Amino acid sequence: MFSKKMLWGSLTALVLLAGTSRVALAEMPAHSPEQNSQFHRIEQPLGLKVGVAIAGLALIGLELWWFLLYKSPES
């Protein structure tokens, strides 16, 4: 069902994802009142948010299809 290559790829991706999320959380500065005046929140249009979410889900679906369901022609 699962090949060793697929298992190692999944484990590597999981480790990289877990490692980068910890680094990002560790580097976030604490909020202070003087920092809030420097930056302003930019509200994104709802259509853009929906489009990005749909595009991301489509790419995830394409990757799943490619790695799990695509059968290469045997030569």
C-alpha positions in Angstrom: 0.0 0.0 0.0 2.6 2.6 1.0 6.1 2.5 -0.3 9.2 3.3 1.8 9.9 6.3 -0.4 6.4 7.7 0.3 6.7 7.0 4.0 10.1 8.8 4.3 8.8 11.7 2.2 5.8 12.1 4.5 7.9 11.9 7.7 10.4 14.4 6.3 7.6 16.8 5.4 6.1 16.4 8.9 9.4 17.1 10.6 10.1 20.2 8.4 6.6 21.5 9.1 6.9 21.0 12.8 10.4 22.5 12.9 9.4 25.7 11.0 6.3 26.3 13.0 8.3 26.3 16.2 10.9 28.7 14.8 8.2 31.1 13.7 6.5 31.0 17.1 9.8 31.6 18.9 10.7 34.6 16.8 7.4 36.5 17.2 8.0 39.6 19.3 5.8 40.4 22.2 3.1 43.0 21.6 3.7 46.4 23.1 1.6 49.7 22.7 4.4 51.5 20.8 4.6 48.7 18.2 0.9 48.8 17.4 1.2 52.4 16.3 3.9 51.6 13.7 1.9 49.0 11.7 -1.7 49.1 10.4 -3.8 46.1 9.6 -4.7 45.8 5.9 -8.0 44.1 5.4 -8.1 41.8 2.4 -11.2 41.6 0.2 -13.3 38.5 0.8 -13.1 37.4 -2.8 -9.3 37.3 -2.6 -9.4 35.3 0.6 -11.8 32.8 -1.0 -9.8 32.6 -4.2 -6.5 31.9 -2.4 -8.3 29.2 -0.3 -9.8 27.5 -3.3 -6.4 27.7 -5.2 -4.7 26.1 -2.2 -7.2 23.3 -1.9 -6.9 22.7 -5.6 -3.1 22.4 -5.4 -3.4 20.0 -2.4 -5.9 17.9 -4.4 -3.6 17.9 -7.4 -0.7 16.8 -5.3 -2.7 14.0 -3.7 -3.9 12.8 -7.1 -0.4 12.9 -8.4 1.3 11.0 -5.6 -1.5 8.6 -4.7 -3.6 7.9 -7.8 -1.5 8.6 -10.8 -0.4 5.5 -12.6 2.7 5.9 -14.7 2.8 3.9 -17.9 5.1 0.9 -17.5 7.8 0.7 -20.2 
